[in-house]
Amino acid sequence: MQEKINKLIRPEIRELVAYSVPDAGNMIKLDAMENPWSWPDDMRNAWLDTLKSAEINRYPDPAARALQADMRRVMDVPDAAGVILGNGSDELIQMIIQAVAAPGRVVLAPVPTFVMYQQISQVAGMEFEAVPLQDDFSLDQDALLAAVAKCNPAVIFLAYPNNPTGNLFDADILHALLSCADGLVVIDEAYAPFTDASFMSRIGDYDNLLVLRTVSKMGLAGLRLGLLAGPPAWLEQIDKTRLPYNISVVNQLTGSFALRHADYFIGQAREIRSQRAQLLSGLQALSSLTVYPSEANFILFRTPAGRAAEIFEGLRAVGILIKNLDGSVAALRDCLRVTVGTPDENAAFLTALEPLLAGS
Ligand SMILES: *Cc1c(COP(=O)(O)O)cnc(C)c1O
């Protein structure tokens, strides 16, 4: 069988490592940029009442028009922009890439960044051009412009703020890229709830600017719902790669329900931002760590050389799960990433971390 598999499955697929997610069990879960709060009972009951009207025997509205209108309003999409909804923004990344995929064409992104840009490009048979970030994880403008001139990428992905580093790239460099690139420039604003920066209002200023959003990080990771906004002429083409009915009846009703409670999520994002400041100063007080600034709902930090795995395991042993990035790429050597949780979870994390650092 292995021989048949080797013959049939393309080498670039065989080389991929499947996206793996560890089982968190009952641990304090600070690994996946989730919102730590679940819904109060009255909101949960109102949601279930909404679902009672679901026409589950019928196909959903193929364009999810009601939900589209709600998303446009909550995400401040300019009236002149078009939108497409995806089953998570991952699906929209896949649709963008499928719309332009052809042998020899290039997808470009600064790295380290969100791994799905490369993963989906490889699955689609495209080349992926990785342009290293500088040591402080800022963009290297000269290297980027040179790479764009050399490869003429069909798409450039920029996570703004970036994952897993948490920082916000220099907007002037993004404008320079938008001006010089012939291909699409996708600004992925997955962490928009936790920063004031956005390119949403700039759609239309450039004919190649697309903006991605998701409801995952704001508190609806279980729903799987993302939005792509951009010039209607581009979206009309990209929409042809969408599978019909990609947003289920349950997702459309639940998404609209949740967005009617947008204030609830906006309040939580505000709380997470203030918790982020506290967690940041708690980490900075541990002098053996290098802590990176964050405009997202997580913080990246570097442990003393060679100690990331041991500290990660030490936290896990006391029931706290974060993300170990050591061993992924050289730029993230000794790096760990912690998602901002509830005040109690953050305190438990800091309390558990301190003696682990001392134990060297
Ligand atoms: C989490 C994340 C996404 C994926 O969001 P989904 O809508 O849950 O698929 C996209 N881009 C970046 C940069 C992310 O960190």
The ligand as an SDF file (V2000), in Angstrom:
LIG
                    3D

 15 15  0  0  0  0  0  0  0  0999 V2000
   -6.2970   32.1610   14.2860 C   0  0  0  0  0  0  0  0  0  0  0  0
   -5.9210   32.7990   13.0210 C   0  0  0  0  0  0  0  0  0  0  0  0
   -6.6790   32.6200   11.8580 C   0  0  0  0  0  0  0  0  0  0  0  0
   -7.7240   31.5390   11.7520 C   0  0  0  0  0  0  0  0  0  0  0  0
   -8.9510   31.9410   12.0930 O   0  0  0  0  0  0  0  0  0  0  0  0
  -10.2260   31.0150   11.8690 P   0  0  0  0  0  0  0  0  0  0  0  0
  -11.2440   32.0220   11.4840 O   0  0  0  0  0  0  0  0  0  0  0  0
  -10.4780   30.3900   13.2000 O   0  0  0  0  0  0  0  0  0  0  0  0
   -9.9780   30.0250   10.7900 O   0  0  0  0  0  0  0  0  0  0  0  0
   -6.3380   33.3240   10.7130 C   0  0  0  0  0  0  0  0  0  0  0  0
   -5.2770   34.1370   10.7010 N   0  0  0  0  0  0  0  0  0  0  0  0
   -4.4960   34.3120   11.7870 C   0  0  0  0  0  0  0  0  0  0  0  0
   -3.3240   35.2230   11.7150 C   0  0  0  0  0  0  0  0  0  0  0  0
   -4.7860   33.6400   12.9690 C   0  0  0  0  0  0  0  0  0  0  0  0
   -3.9730   33.7750   14.0200 O   0  0  0  0  0  0  0  0  0  0  0  0
  1  2  1  0
  2  3  1  0
  2 14  2  0
  3  4  1  0
  3 10  2  0
  4  5  1  0
  5  6  1  0
  6  7  2  0
  6  8  1  0
  6  9  1  0
 10 11  1  0
 11 12  2  0
 12 13  1  0
 12 14  1  0
 14 15  1  0
M  END
$$$$
